[in-house]
């Protein structure tokens, strides 16, 4: 019997930080509103493409697992903000790390990383693969209309990755559930506008729209019900869970979810204050931070759940192995950035405010 264990982990967060106070310099918002309604204090704005962040996170995860890229059987990259649609950006990471295996992107929005972990665990348990790299990487700042305060304050950029490896040691991914609620397709989206005419640039509507309250309610329901299903399937109850790593979209969503599931608050990991919502990257970044803060300990049973556009949801239950320290460390890093976050976003801020103030 093969088990699928997380043996490596890594993250890459761009250096430019955009604080709530920075946002308040060009839109009608306050640090207090953002903090109390979302839990976010700051987020990172990338000066590079999604694939560059993904490659750096991947190199750290490979080093932590003590393996080379050429040993991988598969690369799964979860993103809703690839730098190229064709080819996929998993292939760019593959080139950067010297892997010779299958590589594909998945778009399940914020749930994408857990979709990837679930699929990878099935492939390992079936004997199809032995070592799989799963990455969550996003540059959602690229999609934001900075004149829309209801969405612009929520998101940030970053990447995280894990290596999942076959082992005879019981544990690892115990079970997973994935789902999609198509009735929620329109309440969280970024599309090409009603005309779908790429030559009519005025009709393009290429930014994130959210019906926040509707997503809020469905997110709690979706994550809660899948979490319960996966626990039931694994013959466990919530009392068996030592630690919860939820998707970081809004601290109030996390609070409501864990209180409904009767999980003590101290069991839930929350790092949204520092990053905002990095979509598919929130959970692998959280795994890295929880490990470096000593919150993950050997043998712990961990529940992770997410929701995102689609409306997708996913829940994965896993038992951490023995090792909580990296086998090796990579010196991979993003290229330096000589601009502040405000300077990086200024052209887009000017464009969107000009558009909002001068409707056609
Ligand atoms: O991971 C998946 C993607 N994430 C999501 O889809 C997010 C899910 N939803 C949420 O996190 C929350 O619904 C939001 C944070 C988006 C909004 O929080 P809310 O408590 O649902 O606020 P609301 O939409 O009911 O807005 C309350 C007020 C409104 O003003 P009025 O109508 O009461 O006068 C908004 O215009 O807050 C106003 N508002 C803001 N005020 C200051 C909205 N955005 C802002 C802002 N700063 N940035």
Boltz pocket constraint, residues with backbone or C-beta under 6 A from the ligand:
constraints:
  - pocket:
      binder: B
      contacts: [[A, 28], [A, 29], [A, 30], [A, 33], [A, 34], [A, 37], [A, 38], [A, 110], [A, 149], [A, 150], [A, 151], [A, 153], [A, 154], [A, 187], [A, 188], [A, 210], [A, 211], [A, 212], [A, 213], [A, 215], [A, 216], [A, 248], [A, 249], [A, 250], [A, 277], [A, 279], [A, 307], [A, 308], [A, 309]]
      max_distance: 6.0
